[in-house]
Amino acid sequence: MTKIYIDENISPHIASGINKLEKPTGEGFEIVSIESVFGKGALDEDWLPKIGAEGAVVITQDLNIHRTRRQRELFEEHQVGVFFLCPPSKNGYQYWEMVEQIVKRWREIKKLCKENKPFAFRCTSRSNVFERW
């Protein structure tokens, strides 16, 4: 089972919806939100070691995770894979834009989950594929 966590900067309803859509495929993916598992405002230092131990990955639109040295080190230290969905503005994607971005890239996300961790991939609103970051 591969677990994919949706960061709290993305609606937990999206995580729930994608999980329901994915379940009938039987391909062994479970999608959950960080907020629903660890609580709203959970510190990266608290949840990263736990999801790293699960061999899980994260989908986020928080680019500061990669830009802030200590946060990047935490992801690397705990062997977590990260998918960055780079929004077209500082306000981030709106709800339906985020749904569209994840659904459009879902097959590629599942394929890239098999990469050796830690990894970081990013994708902009205009690009068609993830690039290693």
Biotite code that builds the C-alpha atoms (Angstrom):
import biotite.structure as struc

atoms = struc.array([
    struc.Atom([0.000, 0.000, 0.000], chain_id="A", res_id=1, res_name="MET", atom_name="CA", element="C"),
    struc.Atom([1.341, 3.423, -0.967], chain_id="A", res_id=2, res_name="THR", atom_name="CA", element="C"),
    struc.Atom([0.053, 6.277, 1.141], chain_id="A", res_id=3, res_name="LYS", atom_name="CA", element="C"),
    struc.Atom([-0.209, 9.754, -0.336], chain_id="A", res_id=4, res_name="ILE", atom_name="CA", element="C"),
    struc.Atom([-0.711, 12.640, 2.059], chain_id="A", res_id=5, res_name="TYR", atom_name="CA", element="C"),
    struc.Atom([-2.344, 15.854, 0.937], chain_id="A", res_id=6, res_name="ILE", atom_name="CA", element="C"),
    struc.Atom([-0.832, 18.853, 2.724], chain_id="A", res_id=7, res_name="ASP", atom_name="CA", element="C"),
    struc.Atom([-3.123, 21.077, 4.754], chain_id="A", res_id=8, res_name="GLU", atom_name="CA", element="C"),
    struc.Atom([-2.777, 23.885, 2.200], chain_id="A", res_id=9, res_name="ASN", atom_name="CA", element="C"),
    struc.Atom([-5.043, 21.716, 0.015], chain_id="A", res_id=10, res_name="ILE", atom_name="CA", element="C"),
    struc.Atom([-8.589, 20.924, 1.086], chain_id="A", res_id=11, res_name="SER", atom_name="CA", element="C"),
    struc.Atom([-9.018, 17.634, 2.988], chain_id="A", res_id=12, res_name="PRO", atom_name="CA", element="C"),
    struc.Atom([-12.156, 17.133, 0.874], chain_id="A", res_id=13, res_name="HIS", atom_name="CA", element="C"),
    struc.Atom([-9.904, 16.716, -2.163], chain_id="A", res_id=14, res_name="ILE", atom_name="CA", element="C"),
    struc.Atom([-7.940, 13.984, -0.377], chain_id="A", res_id=15, res_name="ALA", atom_name="CA", element="C"),
    struc.Atom([-11.164, 12.201, 0.539], chain_id="A", res_id=16, res_name="SER", atom_name="CA", element="C"),
    struc.Atom([-12.557, 12.511, -2.988], chain_id="A", res_id=17, res_name="GLY", atom_name="CA", element="C"),
    struc.Atom([-9.396, 11.273, -4.711], chain_id="A", res_id=18, res_name="ILE", atom_name="CA", element="C"),
    struc.Atom([-9.222, 8.368, -2.259], chain_id="A", res_id=19, res_name="ASN", atom_name="CA", element="C"),
    struc.Atom([-12.807, 7.360, -3.115], chain_id="A", res_id=20, res_name="LYS", atom_name="CA", element="C"),
    struc.Atom([-12.064, 7.577, -6.835], chain_id="A", res_id=21, res_name="LEU", atom_name="CA", element="C"),
    struc.Atom([-8.827, 5.583, -6.480], chain_id="A", res_id=22, res_name="GLU", atom_name="CA", element="C"),
    struc.Atom([-10.120, 2.796, -4.226], chain_id="A", res_id=23, res_name="LYS", atom_name="CA", element="C"),
    struc.Atom([-12.003, 0.773, -6.904], chain_id="A", res_id=24, res_name="PRO", atom_name="CA", element="C"),
    struc.Atom([-8.833, 0.495, -9.008], chain_id="A", res_id=25, res_name="THR", atom_name="CA", element="C"),
    struc.Atom([-7.305, -1.848, -6.436], chain_id="A", res_id=26, res_name="GLY", atom_name="CA", element="C"),
    struc.Atom([-3.831, -0.493, -7.241], chain_id="A", res_id=27, res_name="GLU", atom_name="CA", element="C"),
    struc.Atom([-2.878, -0.083, -3.591], chain_id="A", res_id=28, res_name="GLY", atom_name="CA", element="C"),
    struc.Atom([-2.982, 3.670, -3.065], chain_id="A", res_id=29, res_name="PHE", atom_name="CA", element="C"),
    struc.Atom([-4.508, 5.394, -0.068], chain_id="A", res_id=30, res_name="GLU", atom_name="CA", element="C"),
    struc.Atom([-4.942, 9.162, -0.068], chain_id="A", res_id=31, res_name="ILE", atom_name="CA", element="C"),
    struc.Atom([-5.373, 11.045, 3.211], chain_id="A", res_id=32, res_name="VAL", atom_name="CA", element="C"),
    struc.Atom([-5.014, 14.624, 4.368], chain_id="A", res_id=33, res_name="SER", atom_name="CA", element="C"),
    struc.Atom([-2.346, 15.653, 6.835], chain_id="A", res_id=34, res_name="ILE", atom_name="CA", element="C"),
    struc.Atom([-4.962, 17.776, 8.583], chain_id="A", res_id=35, res_name="GLU", atom_name="CA", element="C"),
    struc.Atom([-7.354, 14.868, 9.157], chain_id="A", res_id=36, res_name="SER", atom_name="CA", element="C"),
    struc.Atom([-4.618, 12.540, 10.427], chain_id="A", res_id=37, res_name="VAL", atom_name="CA", element="C"),
    struc.Atom([-2.395, 14.905, 12.433], chain_id="A", res_id=38, res_name="PHE", atom_name="CA", element="C"),
    struc.Atom([-4.715, 17.867, 13.110], chain_id="A", res_id=39, res_name="GLY", atom_name="CA", element="C"),
    struc.Atom([-4.882, 21.400, 11.780], chain_id="A", res_id=40, res_name="LYS", atom_name="CA", element="C"),
    struc.Atom([-1.624, 23.284, 12.181], chain_id="A", res_id=41, res_name="GLY", atom_name="CA", element="C"),
    struc.Atom([0.461, 20.171, 12.904], chain_id="A", res_id=42, res_name="ALA", atom_name="CA", element="C"),
    struc.Atom([4.160, 20.982, 12.798], chain_id="A", res_id=43, res_name="LEU", atom_name="CA", element="C"),
    struc.Atom([6.253, 19.479, 10.006], chain_id="A", res_id=44, res_name="ASP", atom_name="CA", element="C"),
    struc.Atom([8.650, 18.229, 12.686], chain_id="A", res_id=45, res_name="GLU", atom_name="CA", element="C"),
    struc.Atom([5.825, 16.120, 14.138], chain_id="A", res_id=46, res_name="ASP", atom_name="CA", element="C"),
    struc.Atom([4.295, 14.528, 11.049], chain_id="A", res_id=47, res_name="TRP", atom_name="CA", element="C"),
    struc.Atom([7.331, 14.161, 8.769], chain_id="A", res_id=48, res_name="LEU", atom_name="CA", element="C"),
    struc.Atom([9.040, 11.389, 10.776], chain_id="A", res_id=49, res_name="PRO", atom_name="CA", element="C"),
    struc.Atom([5.767, 9.436, 10.907], chain_id="A", res_id=50, res_name="LYS", atom_name="CA", element="C"),
    struc.Atom([4.988, 9.600, 7.211], chain_id="A", res_id=51, res_name="ILE", atom_name="CA", element="C"),
    struc.Atom([8.621, 8.937, 6.382], chain_id="A", res_id=52, res_name="GLY", atom_name="CA", element="C"),
    struc.Atom([8.438, 5.735, 8.437], chain_id="A", res_id=53, res_name="ALA", atom_name="CA", element="C"),
    struc.Atom([5.402, 4.739, 6.335], chain_id="A", res_id=54, res_name="GLU", atom_name="CA", element="C"),
    struc.Atom([7.281, 5.305, 3.083], chain_id="A", res_id=55, res_name="GLY", atom_name="CA", element="C"),
    struc.Atom([4.626, 7.849, 2.145], chain_id="A", res_id=56, res_name="ALA", atom_name="CA", element="C"),
    struc.Atom([4.666, 10.853, -0.170], chain_id="A", res_id=57, res_name="VAL", atom_name="CA", element="C"),
    struc.Atom([3.163, 14.354, 0.074], chain_id="A", res_id=58, res_name="VAL", atom_name="CA", element="C"),
    struc.Atom([1.364, 16.566, -2.412], chain_id="A", res_id=59, res_name="ILE", atom_name="CA", element="C"),
    struc.Atom([1.639, 20.267, -1.572], chain_id="A", res_id=60, res_name="THR", atom_name="CA", element="C"),
    struc.Atom([1.561, 23.743, -3.034], chain_id="A", res_id=61, res_name="GLN", atom_name="CA", element="C"),
    struc.Atom([3.866, 25.090, -0.297], chain_id="A", res_id=62, res_name="ASP", atom_name="CA", element="C"),
    struc.Atom([7.038, 25.863, -2.242], chain_id="A", res_id=63, res_name="LEU", atom_name="CA", element="C"),
    struc.Atom([8.740, 27.144, 0.914], chain_id="A", res_id=64, res_name="ASN", atom_name="CA", element="C"),
    struc.Atom([9.244, 23.540, 2.002], chain_id="A", res_id=65, res_name="ILE", atom_name="CA", element="C"),
    struc.Atom([11.841, 23.179, -0.742], chain_id="A", res_id=66, res_name="HIS", atom_name="CA", element="C"),
    struc.Atom([13.240, 26.685, -0.384], chain_id="A", res_id=67, res_name="ARG", atom_name="CA", element="C"),
    struc.Atom([13.703, 26.599, 3.404], chain_id="A", res_id=68, res_name="THR", atom_name="CA", element="C"),
    struc.Atom([16.852, 24.673, 4.189], chain_id="A", res_id=69, res_name="ARG", atom_name="CA", element="C"),
    struc.Atom([15.659, 23.120, 7.470], chain_id="A", res_id=70, res_name="ARG", atom_name="CA", element="C"),
    struc.Atom([12.356, 21.920, 6.013], chain_id="A", res_id=71, res_name="GLN", atom_name="CA", element="C"),
    struc.Atom([14.099, 20.462, 2.968], chain_id="A", res_id=72, res_name="ARG", atom_name="CA", element="C"),
    struc.Atom([16.532, 18.675, 5.291], chain_id="A", res_id=73, res_name="GLU", atom_name="CA", element="C"),
    struc.Atom([13.610, 17.202, 7.270], chain_id="A", res_id=74, res_name="LEU", atom_name="CA", element="C"),
    struc.Atom([12.074, 15.723, 4.116], chain_id="A", res_id=75, res_name="PHE", atom_name="CA", element="C"),
    struc.Atom([15.431, 14.289, 3.079], chain_id="A", res_id=76, res_name="GLU", atom_name="CA", element="C"),
    struc.Atom([16.262, 12.974, 6.557], chain_id="A", res_id=77, res_name="GLU", atom_name="CA", element="C"),
    struc.Atom([12.933, 11.137, 6.803], chain_id="A", res_id=78, res_name="HIS", atom_name="CA", element="C"),
    struc.Atom([13.042, 9.851, 3.215], chain_id="A", res_id=79, res_name="GLN", atom_name="CA", element="C"),
    struc.Atom([9.811, 11.500, 2.060], chain_id="A", res_id=80, res_name="VAL", atom_name="CA", element="C"),
    struc.Atom([8.813, 12.049, -1.556], chain_id="A", res_id=81, res_name="GLY", atom_name="CA", element="C"),
    struc.Atom([7.198, 15.394, -2.370], chain_id="A", res_id=82, res_name="VAL", atom_name="CA", element="C"),
    struc.Atom([5.107, 16.594, -5.293], chain_id="A", res_id=83, res_name="PHE", atom_name="CA", element="C"),
    struc.Atom([4.938, 20.379, -5.579], chain_id="A", res_id=84, res_name="PHE", atom_name="CA", element="C"),
    struc.Atom([2.025, 21.804, -7.530], chain_id="A", res_id=85, res_name="LEU", atom_name="CA", element="C"),
    struc.Atom([3.281, 25.298, -8.323], chain_id="A", res_id=86, res_name="CYS", atom_name="CA", element="C"),
    struc.Atom([0.347, 27.719, -8.447], chain_id="A", res_id=87, res_name="PRO", atom_name="CA", element="C"),
    struc.Atom([0.180, 30.566, -10.942], chain_id="A", res_id=88, res_name="PRO", atom_name="CA", element="C"),
    struc.Atom([-0.047, 33.173, -8.140], chain_id="A", res_id=89, res_name="SER", atom_name="CA", element="C"),
    struc.Atom([0.998, 33.657, -4.518], chain_id="A", res_id=90, res_name="LYS", atom_name="CA", element="C"),
    struc.Atom([-2.587, 32.987, -3.441], chain_id="A", res_id=91, res_name="ASN", atom_name="CA", element="C"),
    struc.Atom([-2.351, 29.368, -4.555], chain_id="A", res_id=92, res_name="GLY", atom_name="CA", element="C"),
    struc.Atom([-4.875, 27.388, -6.523], chain_id="A", res_id=93, res_name="TYR", atom_name="CA", element="C"),
    struc.Atom([-8.568, 27.837, -5.853], chain_id="A", res_id=94, res_name="GLN", atom_name="CA", element="C"),
    struc.Atom([-10.489, 24.687, -4.869], chain_id="A", res_id=95, res_name="TYR", atom_name="CA", element="C"),
    struc.Atom([-11.603, 23.518, -8.344], chain_id="A", res_id=96, res_name="TRP", atom_name="CA", element="C"),
    struc.Atom([-8.300, 24.522, -9.914], chain_id="A", res_id=97, res_name="GLU", atom_name="CA", element="C"),
    struc.Atom([-6.537, 22.242, -7.423], chain_id="A", res_id=98, res_name="MET", atom_name="CA", element="C"),
    struc.Atom([-8.949, 19.385, -8.147], chain_id="A", res_id=99, res_name="VAL", atom_name="CA", element="C"),
    struc.Atom([-8.211, 19.847, -11.840], chain_id="A", res_id=100, res_name="GLU", atom_name="CA", element="C"),
    struc.Atom([-4.426, 19.922, -11.314], chain_id="A", res_id=101, res_name="GLN", atom_name="CA", element="C"),
    struc.Atom([-4.382, 16.730, -9.239], chain_id="A", res_id=102, res_name="ILE", atom_name="CA", element="C"),
    struc.Atom([-6.766, 14.787, -11.483], chain_id="A", res_id=103, res_name="VAL", atom_name="CA", element="C"),
    struc.Atom([-4.872, 15.876, -14.611], chain_id="A", res_id=104, res_name="LYS", atom_name="CA", element="C"),
    struc.Atom([-1.592, 14.607, -13.117], chain_id="A", res_id=105, res_name="ARG", atom_name="CA", element="C"),
    struc.Atom([-2.873, 11.626, -11.146], chain_id="A", res_id=106, res_name="TRP", atom_name="CA", element="C"),
    struc.Atom([-1.457, 8.833, -13.330], chain_id="A", res_id=107, res_name="ARG", atom_name="CA", element="C"),
    struc.Atom([1.970, 10.470, -13.364], chain_id="A", res_id=108, res_name="GLU", atom_name="CA", element="C"),
    struc.Atom([1.893, 10.965, -9.578], chain_id="A", res_id=109, res_name="ILE", atom_name="CA", element="C"),
    struc.Atom([1.158, 7.262, -9.057], chain_id="A", res_id=110, res_name="LYS", atom_name="CA", element="C"),
    struc.Atom([3.953, 6.272, -11.437], chain_id="A", res_id=111, res_name="LYS", atom_name="CA", element="C"),
    struc.Atom([6.502, 8.610, -9.822], chain_id="A", res_id=112, res_name="LEU", atom_name="CA", element="C"),
    struc.Atom([5.612, 7.354, -6.321], chain_id="A", res_id=113, res_name="CYS", atom_name="CA", element="C"),
    struc.Atom([7.747, 4.317, -7.163], chain_id="A", res_id=114, res_name="LYS", atom_name="CA", element="C"),
    struc.Atom([10.926, 6.446, -7.370], chain_id="A", res_id=115, res_name="GLU", atom_name="CA", element="C"),
    struc.Atom([13.526, 6.053, -4.627], chain_id="A", res_id=116, res_name="ASN", atom_name="CA", element="C"),
    struc.Atom([12.913, 8.460, -1.776], chain_id="A", res_id=117, res_name="LYS", atom_name="CA", element="C"),
    struc.Atom([13.623, 11.145, -0.910], chain_id="A", res_id=118, res_name="PRO", atom_name="CA", element="C"),
    struc.Atom([12.559, 12.947, -4.044], chain_id="A", res_id=119, res_name="PHE", atom_name="CA", element="C"),
    struc.Atom([11.030, 16.242, -5.043], chain_id="A", res_id=120, res_name="ALA", atom_name="CA", element="C"),
    struc.Atom([9.096, 16.832, -8.248], chain_id="A", res_id=121, res_name="PHE", atom_name="CA", element="C"),
    struc.Atom([7.386, 20.026, -9.292], chain_id="A", res_id=122, res_name="ARG", atom_name="CA", element="C"),
    struc.Atom([4.846, 20.936, -11.896], chain_id="A", res_id=123, res_name="CYS", atom_name="CA", element="C"),
    struc.Atom([3.557, 24.366, -12.855], chain_id="A", res_id=124, res_name="THR", atom_name="CA", element="C"),
    struc.Atom([0.040, 25.151, -13.989], chain_id="A", res_id=125, res_name="SER", atom_name="CA", element="C"),
    struc.Atom([1.316, 25.411, -17.571], chain_id="A", res_id=126, res_name="ARG", atom_name="CA", element="C"),
    struc.Atom([3.546, 22.335, -17.731], chain_id="A", res_id=127, res_name="SER", atom_name="CA", element="C"),
    struc.Atom([2.338, 18.895, -18.687], chain_id="A", res_id=128, res_name="ASN", atom_name="CA", element="C"),
    struc.Atom([4.778, 16.817, -16.654], chain_id="A", res_id=129, res_name="VAL", atom_name="CA", element="C"),
    struc.Atom([6.601, 16.866, -13.344], chain_id="A", res_id=130, res_name="PHE", atom_name="CA", element="C"),
    struc.Atom([10.271, 17.728, -13.332], chain_id="A", res_id=131, res_name="GLU", atom_name="CA", element="C"),
    struc.Atom([12.771, 16.653, -10.704], chain_id="A", res_id=132, res_name="ARG", atom_name="CA", element="C"),
    struc.Atom([13.481, 19.548, -8.370], chain_id="A", res_id=133, res_name="TRP", atom_name="CA", element="C"),
])
